[in-house]
């Protein structure tokens, strides 16, 4: 019976005892998230609002308990897509981890792309909750906001209610401080923005 049990791992030629003792490491299992690795580039004015999505997002792995305690995620092989302007999809393998078994060896990925337009607005930085007894200034007093919208859903930004705001109640108590203004009331079709400059100076006079 011993020979039959281990025949795929070793060859037994002779046994001089009638009893053998084997010590095996504790085998455990757990669900782990899958982390995507990839390098994606797009044609001009194309991007992805949601990034690469995979199915499944988690897998069950088994191995020695001590080994599994060292692992918090499983990685895909690199997904490389160059200058795309369309939806991409396919299967990608998972990177092997020595001593660990996976419930699946590959996952399905999708990448949705969209065409966008980028517009810029010059907007004043407004002060919110500033007490009447406090005199303060913001430098610069205006910022440039670059907004990306999906071309099919682009709205008229000039007639929107977008605002750039600093809340006095959330600022440092010091007389001079740097702060990141908050952008509010972005139209629904907006999926990305950047502000120049990204921080402003708040000064109490």
Backbone as CSV, one residue per row, in Angstrom:
resi,resn,N_x,N_y,N_z,CA_x,CA_y,CA_z,C_x,C_y,C_z
1,UNK,0.830,-1.205,0.000,0.000,0.000,0.000,0.864,1.254,0.000
2,UNK,2.003,1.240,0.735,2.895,2.397,0.766,3.420,2.696,-0.620
3,UNK,3.828,1.622,-1.333,4.361,1.796,-2.677,3.325,2.435,-3.582
4,UNK,2.085,2.004,-3.485,1.022,2.554,-4.320,0.769,4.025,-4.008
5,UNK,0.888,4.407,-2.742,0.583,5.771,-2.329,1.635,6.773,-2.780
6,UNK,2.884,6.344,-2.896,3.955,7.296,-3.204,4.617,7.015,-4.540
7,UNK,4.034,6.147,-5.347,4.684,5.735,-6.591,4.890,6.886,-7.560
8,UNK,4.031,7.921,-7.495,4.186,9.042,-8.419,5.235,10.044,-7.954
9,UNK,5.771,9.886,-6.725,6.730,10.848,-6.189,8.107,10.237,-5.933
10,UNK,8.173,8.945,-5.625,9.471,8.309,-5.398,9.362,6.814,-5.674
11,UNK,10.531,6.205,-5.835,10.593,4.773,-6.118,11.081,4.034,-4.877
12,UNK,10.294,3.073,-4.391,10.653,2.293,-3.203,11.219,0.949,-3.655
13,UNK,12.501,0.690,-3.316,13.141,-0.563,-3.704,13.121,-1.598,-2.578
14,UNK,13.249,-1.124,-1.312,13.323,-2.094,-0.217,12.941,-1.400,1.084
15,UNK,12.179,-2.063,1.924,11.808,-1.572,3.248,12.282,-2.568,4.291
16,UNK,13.028,-2.067,5.305,13.545,-2.959,6.351,12.713,-2.906,7.619
17,UNK,11.664,-2.057,7.636,10.782,-1.954,8.807,9.351,-2.136,8.348
18,UNK,8.498,-2.456,9.306,7.099,-2.659,8.942,6.248,-1.417,9.172
19,UNK,6.850,-0.346,9.759,6.097,0.887,10.034,6.924,2.100,9.634
20,UNK,6.300,3.022,8.915,6.940,4.281,8.530,6.112,5.444,9.067
21,UNK,6.793,6.508,9.477,6.110,7.712,9.949,6.427,8.865,9.001
22,UNK,5.386,9.539,8.553,5.546,10.691,7.668,5.027,11.938,8.376
23,UNK,5.760,13.039,8.231,5.323,14.316,8.808,5.013,15.284,7.672
24,UNK,3.789,15.732,7.613,3.362,16.641,6.555,3.047,18.012,7.150
25,UNK,3.373,19.060,6.379,3.020,20.410,6.791,1.504,20.597,6.713
26,UNK,0.983,21.459,7.598,-0.451,21.742,7.589,-0.835,22.436,6.284
27,UNK,-1.843,21.902,5.611,-2.322,22.494,4.365,-3.551,23.339,4.670
28,UNK,-3.557,24.548,4.143,-4.657,25.478,4.395,-5.125,26.071,3.073
29,UNK,-6.182,26.860,3.127,-6.702,27.504,1.929,-7.380,28.812,2.274
30,UNK,-7.427,29.727,1.305,-8.132,30.988,1.520,-8.396,31.658,0.179
31,UNK,-9.361,32.607,0.195,-9.662,33.397,-0.994,-8.726,34.596,-1.054
32,UNK,-8.187,34.859,-2.234,-7.297,35.998,-2.412,-7.774,36.863,-3.573
33,UNK,-7.616,38.191,-3.461,-7.939,39.068,-4.591,-6.892,38.939,-5.687
34,UNK,-7.322,39.192,-6.915,-6.410,39.152,-8.059,-6.030,40.578,-8.426
35,UNK,-4.740,40.856,-8.474,-4.237,42.179,-8.839,-3.791,42.159,-10.299
36,UNK,-4.226,43.164,-11.047,-3.935,43.225,-12.483,-2.627,43.964,-12.721
37,UNK,-1.802,43.371,-13.549,-0.593,44.041,-14.008,-0.711,44.260,-15.508
38,UNK,-0.432,45.473,-15.947,-0.547,45.726,-17.375,0.067,47.054,-17.770
39,UNK,0.237,47.212,-19.059,0.728,48.463,-19.630,-0.166,48.796,-20.816
40,UNK,-0.983,49.830,-20.648,-1.986,50.189,-21.650,-1.695,51.585,-22.175
41,UNK,-1.687,51.738,-23.487,-1.612,53.068,-24.098,-2.770,53.219,-25.076
42,UNK,-3.183,54.472,-25.269,-4.346,54.756,-26.106,-3.973,55.705,-27.235
43,UNK,-4.771,55.661,-28.281,-4.638,56.660,-29.329,-5.078,58.012,-28.776
44,UNK,-4.684,59.067,-29.481,-4.997,60.414,-29.010,-6.501,60.595,-28.810
45,UNK,-6.857,61.184,-27.663,-8.240,61.473,-27.265,-9.057,60.216,-26.974
46,UNK,-8.383,59.129,-26.662,-9.064,57.917,-26.193,-8.507,57.550,-24.818
47,UNK,-9.344,56.973,-23.999,-8.925,56.535,-22.674,-9.912,55.502,-22.158
48,UNK,-9.714,55.076,-20.924,-10.664,54.184,-20.257,-11.052,54.816,-18.933
49,UNK,-12.341,54.906,-18.694,-12.813,55.512,-17.450,-12.778,54.531,-16.292
50,UNK,-12.800,53.238,-16.586,-12.910,52.235,-15.516,-11.696,51.313,-15.409
51,UNK,-10.774,51.365,-16.374,-9.601,50.506,-16.318,-9.916,49.063,-16.688
52,UNK,-8.954,48.181,-16.467,-9.111,46.766,-16.805,-9.979,46.082,-15.750
53,UNK,-10.983,45.360,-16.211,-11.831,44.573,-15.316,-11.570,43.093,-15.570
54,UNK,-11.607,42.299,-14.500,-11.340,40.866,-14.632,-12.460,40.047,-14.005
55,UNK,-12.611,38.828,-14.535,-13.561,37.853,-13.996,-12.863,36.493,-13.934
56,UNK,-12.794,35.867,-12.743,-13.246,36.351,-11.432,-12.278,37.373,-10.853
57,UNK,-12.708,38.042,-9.777,-11.847,39.014,-9.106,-11.074,38.386,-7.948
58,UNK,-11.515,37.200,-7.490,-10.846,36.472,-6.406,-10.703,35.003,-6.806
59,UNK,-9.718,34.327,-6.255,-9.585,32.883,-6.458,-9.258,32.219,-5.121
60,UNK,-9.520,30.919,-5.085,-9.217,30.135,-3.883,-7.865,29.469,-4.080
61,UNK,-6.992,29.634,-3.104,-5.653,29.049,-3.193,-5.429,28.119,-2.010
62,UNK,-4.597,27.107,-2.215,-4.257,26.167,-1.146,-2.748,26.002,-1.077
63,UNK,-2.266,25.703,0.111,-0.844,25.495,0.318,-0.544,25.415,1.801
64,UNK,0.727,25.356,2.137,1.113,25.321,3.538,0.644,26.598,4.226
65,UNK,0.087,26.439,5.428,-0.493,27.579,6.145,0.518,28.705,6.325
66,UNK,1.741,28.353,6.661,2.775,29.369,6.869,3.052,30.142,5.585
67,UNK,3.040,29.439,4.460,3.283,30.101,3.171,2.133,31.027,2.813
68,UNK,0.900,30.584,3.032,-0.260,31.406,2.682,-0.331,32.676,3.511
69,UNK,0.176,32.621,4.730,0.167,33.812,5.579,1.026,34.935,5.010
70,UNK,1.941,34.588,4.117,2.834,35.584,3.521,2.244,36.207,2.261
71,UNK,1.105,35.703,1.797,0.547,36.122,0.510,-0.769,36.858,0.732
72,UNK,-0.908,38.044,0.132,-2.158,38.791,0.267,-2.876,39.015,-1.061
73,UNK,-2.256,38.613,-2.175,-2.908,38.748,-3.478,-2.190,37.885,-4.502
74,UNK,-2.872,37.673,-5.621,-2.315,36.927,-6.752,-2.261,37.871,-7.947
75,UNK,-1.168,37.866,-8.688,-0.990,38.790,-9.803,-1.208,38.098,-11.147
76,UNK,-1.699,38.886,-12.093,-1.785,38.399,-13.467,-0.432,38.596,-14.149
77,UNK,-0.240,37.882,-15.244,0.867,38.225,-16.124,0.574,39.606,-16.721
78,UNK,1.579,40.252,-17.286,1.378,41.588,-17.842,0.405,41.567,-19.018
79,UNK,-0.585,42.451,-18.954,-1.496,42.671,-20.079,-0.971,43.882,-20.837
80,UNK,-0.548,43.687,-22.058,0.051,44.774,-22.836,-0.852,45.103,-24.019
81,UNK,-1.325,46.345,-24.050,-2.166,46.835,-25.145,-1.592,48.177,-25.585
82,UNK,-1.351,48.339,-26.878,-0.707,49.553,-27.376,-1.625,50.336,-28.306
83,UNK,-1.748,51.628,-28.034,-2.456,52.595,-28.887,-3.826,52.075,-29.329
84,UNK,-4.618,51.715,-28.382,-5.937,51.178,-28.710,-6.990,52.284,-28.770
85,UNK,-8.031,52.037,-29.547,-9.187,52.936,-29.595,-10.484,52.127,-29.592
86,UNK,-10.396,50.878,-29.142,-11.565,49.996,-29.149,-11.557,49.125,-27.897
87,UNK,-12.639,48.389,-27.699,-12.703,47.486,-26.551,-11.730,46.329,-26.739
88,UNK,-11.031,45.997,-25.673,-10.085,44.886,-25.685,-10.545,43.835,-24.678
89,UNK,-10.327,42.559,-25.008,-10.705,41.489,-24.085,-9.888,40.241,-24.390
90,UNK,-9.863,39.327,-23.437,-9.138,38.077,-23.636,-8.845,37.402,-22.310
91,UNK,-8.073,36.336,-22.377,-7.676,35.606,-21.177,-6.217,35.915,-20.848
92,UNK,-5.926,36.002,-19.570,-4.558,36.241,-19.125,-4.243,35.252,-18.003
93,UNK,-3.027,34.716,-18.033,-2.624,33.737,-17.022,-2.256,34.428,-15.710
94,UNK,-2.366,33.676,-14.630,-1.935,34.151,-13.323,-0.493,33.733,-13.082
95,UNK,0.255,34.589,-12.402,1.658,34.276,-12.113,1.730,33.191,-11.044
96,UNK,2.489,32.163,-11.344,2.642,31.054,-10.400,3.308,31.514,-9.103
97,UNK,2.899,30.895,-8.012,3.541,31.092,-6.714,4.021,29.726,-6.241
98,UNK,5.321,29.526,-6.077,5.836,28.209,-5.671,5.159,27.704,-4.400
99,UNK,4.732,26.441,-4.437,4.131,25.822,-3.274,2.672,26.144,-3.054
100,UNK,2.062,26.864,-4.002,0.657,27.265,-3.857,-0.126,26.795,-5.072
101,UNK,-1.289,26.200,-4.832,-2.168,25.744,-5.905,-3.324,26.728,-6.066
102,UNK,-3.681,27.009,-7.336,-4.778,27.930,-7.640,-6.010,27.152,-8.077
103,UNK,-7.187,27.717,-7.776,-8.431,27.100,-8.241,-8.631,27.314,-9.738
104,UNK,-7.957,28.315,-10.308,-7.974,28.537,-11.752,-6.632,29.121,-12.156
105,UNK,-6.218,28.875,-13.384,-4.905,29.307,-13.840,-4.949,30.597,-14.653
106,UNK,-6.146,31.022,-15.060,-6.264,32.226,-15.867,-7.585,32.917,-15.581
107,UNK,-7.667,34.196,-15.960,-8.891,34.971,-15.776,-9.204,35.706,-17.074
108,UNK,-10.450,36.151,-17.180,-10.901,36.878,-18.374,-10.856,38.372,-18.079
109,UNK,-10.302,39.147,-19.001,-10.221,40.591,-18.787,-10.939,41.349,-19.899
110,UNK,-11.440,42.529,-19.556,-12.046,43.432,-20.532,-11.542,44.847,-20.267
111,UNK,-11.413,45.603,-21.324,-11.007,47.002,-21.229,-11.905,47.816,-22.147
112,UNK,-12.766,48.629,-21.562,-13.648,49.484,-22.348,-12.952,50.816,-22.615
113,UNK,-13.027,51.276,-23.845,-12.419,52.553,-24.198,-13.499,53.548,-24.593
114,UNK,-13.172,54.805,-24.471,-14.101,55.855,-24.889,-13.300,57.021,-25.451
115,UNK,-13.965,57.778,-26.299,-13.345,58.979,-26.848,-13.778,60.166,-26.002
116,UNK,-12.840,61.034,-25.711,-13.162,62.145,-24.823,-12.778,63.490,-25.439
117,UNK,-13.339,64.530,-24.860,-12.938,65.899,-25.171,-12.462,66.528,-23.867
118,UNK,-11.483,67.398,-23.965,-10.987,68.092,-22.777,-11.184,69.587,-22.959
119,UNK,-11.849,70.198,-21.998,-12.082,71.635,-22.028,-11.487,72.261,-20.778
120,UNK,-11.243,73.556,-20.848,-10.708,74.241,-19.676,-11.571,75.441,-19.320
121,UNK,-11.670,75.680,-18.020,-12.436,76.799,-17.488,-11.559,77.588,-16.525
122,UNK,-11.680,78.912,-16.570,-11.045,79.773,-15.577,-12.096,80.088,-14.523
123,UNK,-11.851,79.669,-13.287,-12.856,79.818,-12.240,-12.267,80.481,-11.001
124,UNK,-13.064,81.316,-10.316,-12.591,81.923,-9.068,-12.606,80.909,-7.931
125,UNK,-11.709,81.093,-6.980,-11.704,80.258,-5.781,-12.566,80.955,-4.729
126,UNK,-13.670,80.331,-4.362,-14.620,80.916,-3.419,-14.307,80.455,-2.002
127,UNK,-14.558,81.345,-1.035,-14.360,81.019,0.374,-15.704,80.732,1.025
128,UNK,-15.784,79.594,1.672,-17.023,79.165,2.327,-16.847,79.237,3.847
129,UNK,-17.905,79.671,4.526,-17.927,79.745,6.002,-16.887,80.702,6.567
130,UNK,-16.553,81.742,5.825,-15.608,82.740,6.331,-16.342,83.709,7.262
131,UNK,-15.940,83.822,8.535,-16.618,84.739,9.469,-16.502,86.191,9.006
132,UNK,-17.498,86.989,9.339,-17.486,88.408,8.961,-16.317,89.147,9.593
133,UNK,-15.838,88.643,10.714,-14.755,89.321,11.433,-13.370,89.006,10.873
134,UNK,-13.298,88.117,9.898,-12.010,87.688,9.347,-11.842,88.227,7.934
135,UNK,-10.709,88.889,7.706,-10.345,89.320,6.363,-9.274,88.370,5.824
136,UNK,-9.534,87.809,4.664,-8.601,86.824,4.110,-8.569,86.925,2.598
137,UNK,-7.475,86.443,2.031,-7.337,86.395,0.574,-6.845,85.013,0.167
138,UNK,-7.123,84.676,-1.068,-6.634,83.430,-1.660,-5.755,83.794,-2.846
139,UNK,-4.567,83.225,-2.898,-3.648,83.461,-4.012,-3.238,82.137,-4.634
140,UNK,-3.390,82.002,-5.944,-4.090,82.922,-6.840,-5.594,82.890,-6.592
141,UNK,-6.266,83.926,-7.007,-7.709,84.016,-6.771,-8.513,83.216,-7.791
142,UNK,-7.874,82.833,-8.888,-8.534,81.997,-9.897,-7.632,80.822,-10.254
143,UNK,-8.239,79.743,-10.683,-7.494,78.563,-11.129,-8.047,78.113,-12.479
144,UNK,-7.242,77.311,-13.166,-7.683,76.733,-14.436,-8.077,75.285,-14.198
145,UNK,-9.287,74.950,-14.588,-9.791,73.588,-14.411,-9.900,72.913,-15.772
146,UNK,-9.179,71.802,-15.935,-9.241,71.015,-17.166,-10.165,69.825,-16.913
147,UNK,-11.192,69.707,-17.726,-12.220,68.695,-17.496,-12.328,67.780,-18.710
148,UNK,-12.358,66.474,-18.429,-12.550,65.488,-19.491,-13.980,64.959,-19.454
149,UNK,-14.598,64.912,-20.640,-15.937,64.364,-20.783,-15.955,63.360,-21.927
150,UNK,-16.776,62.335,-21.757,-16.977,61.416,-22.868,-17.631,62.180,-24.004
151,UNK,-17.099,62.024,-25.211,-17.562,62.827,-26.330,-19.060,62.678,-26.565
152,UNK,-19.582,61.454,-26.420,-21.000,61.216,-26.681,-21.895,61.846,-25.622
153,UNK,-21.328,62.147,-24.440,-22.143,62.670,-23.347,-21.711,64.066,-22.918
154,UNK,-20.922,64.745,-23.748,-20.380,66.048,-23.370,-21.491,67.067,-23.170
155,UNK,-21.365,67.853,-22.113,-22.349,68.893,-21.821,-21.691,70.263,-21.940
156,UNK,-22.501,71.300,-21.911,-22.020,72.671,-22.047,-21.456,73.136,-20.707
157,UNK,-20.148,73.145,-20.586,-19.537,73.495,-19.310,-19.671,74.971,-18.980
158,UNK,-19.772,75.816,-20.005,-19.866,77.248,-19.759,-21.138,77.603,-19.002
159,UNK,-22.182,76.801,-19.164,-23.455,77.066,-18.488,-23.686,76.121,-17.308
160,UNK,-22.630,75.505,-16.821,-22.757,74.583,-15.693,-22.600,75.339,-14.372
161,UNK,-22.800,74.625,-13.269,-22.681,75.225,-11.935,-21.399,74.800,-11.228
162,UNK,-20.373,74.493,-11.984,-19.107,74.065,-11.389,-18.532,75.185,-10.525
163,UNK,-18.040,74.829,-9.358,-17.433,75.827,-8.476,-16.164,75.270,-7.838
164,UNK,-15.270,76.187,-7.478,-14.025,75.856,-6.787,-14.107,76.491,-5.403
165,UNK,-14.001,75.680,-4.369,-14.330,76.157,-3.032,-13.251,75.806,-2.008
166,UNK,-13.030,76.751,-1.070,-12.240,76.501,0.131,-13.151,76.685,1.333
167,UNK,-13.199,75.693,2.209,-14.031,75.767,3.405,-13.174,76.248,4.580
168,UNK,-13.483,77.430,5.075,-12.706,78.014,6.173,-12.678,77.096,7.395
169,UNK,-13.760,76.408,7.652,-13.844,75.539,8.836,-12.882,74.355,8.768
170,UNK,-12.409,74.028,7.574,-11.524,72.878,7.413,-10.062,73.273,7.194
171,UNK,-9.794,74.578,7.286,-8.435,75.050,7.075,-7.667,75.090,8.386
172,UNK,-6.344,75.125,8.259,-5.479,75.221,9.432,-5.733,76.538,10.154
173,UNK,-5.492,76.546,11.449,-5.700,77.755,12.248,-4.587,78.784,12.058
174,UNK,-3.515,78.420,11.369,-2.423,79.361,11.141,-2.852,80.445,10.161
175,UNK,-2.153,81.574,10.206,-2.543,82.716,9.369,-2.310,82.429,7.891
176,UNK,-1.241,81.717,7.589,-0.921,81.385,6.202,-0.878,79.874,6.058
177,UNK,-1.553,79.373,5.051,-1.550,77.931,4.848,-1.791,77.608,3.383
178,UNK,-1.294,76.462,2.948,-1.577,75.962,1.606,-2.746,75.001,1.685
179,UNK,-3.617,75.060,0.701,-4.820,74.232,0.736,-5.173,73.763,-0.669
180,UNK,-5.882,72.638,-0.714,-6.367,72.081,-1.979,-7.845,72.428,-2.112
181,UNK,-8.208,73.266,-3.067,-9.622,73.610,-3.239,-10.442,72.393,-3.657
182,UNK,-11.716,72.434,-3.309,-12.628,71.350,-3.658,-13.427,71.726,-4.898
183,UNK,-13.527,70.790,-5.819,-14.331,70.989,-7.029,-15.708,70.387,-6.789
184,UNK,-16.744,71.149,-7.052,-18.098,70.643,-6.828,-18.987,70.914,-8.029
185,UNK,-20.089,70.170,-8.084,-21.129,70.314,-9.117,-20.618,70.016,-10.523
186,UNK,-19.745,69.015,-10.639,-19.313,68.593,-11.977,-20.473,67.934,-12.709
187,UNK,-20.644,68.199,-14.005,-21.701,67.531,-14.771,-21.514,66.017,-14.765
188,UNK,-22.588,65.295,-14.971,-22.570,63.833,-14.872,-21.629,63.186,-15.878
189,UNK,-21.460,63.790,-17.039,-20.624,63.183,-18.070,-19.132,63.316,-17.832
190,UNK,-18.723,64.047,-16.791,-17.300,64.244,-16.517,-16.723,63.015,-15.820
191,UNK,-15.560,62.566,-16.266,-14.938,61.408,-15.622,-13.513,61.694,-15.161
192,UNK,-13.047,62.906,-15.383,-11.701,63.238,-14.938,-11.456,64.733,-15.000
193,UNK,-10.606,65.212,-14.108,-10.261,66.630,-14.111,-8.899,66.838,-13.454
194,UNK,-8.306,67.986,-13.754,-7.076,68.404,-13.079,-7.111,69.922,-12.949
195,UNK,-6.461,70.408,-11.933,-6.510,71.828,-11.621,-5.106,72.418,-11.649
196,UNK,-4.994,73.617,-12.183,-3.709,74.298,-12.259,-3.862,75.727,-11.714
197,UNK,-3.176,76.051,-10.618,-2.316,75.183,-9.810,-3.151,74.237,-8.943
198,UNK,-2.572,73.120,-8.500,-3.347,72.164,-7.702,-3.581,72.616,-6.265
199,UNK,-2.757,73.557,-5.774,-2.940,74.098,-4.421,-2.914,75.620,-4.490
200,UNK,-3.562,76.251,-3.513,-3.575,77.712,-3.422,-3.137,78.116,-2.017
201,UNK,-2.802,79.383,-1.880,-2.396,79.914,-0.575,-3.556,80.674,0.050
202,UNK,-3.869,80.345,1.288,-4.904,81.051,2.049,-4.199,81.920,3.084
203,UNK,-4.502,83.219,3.063,-3.800,84.143,3.958,-4.800,85.034,4.679
204,UNK,-4.662,85.086,6.004,-5.483,85.985,6.817,-4.760,87.324,6.936
205,UNK,-5.464,88.415,6.627,-4.858,89.747,6.636,-4.819,90.335,8.049
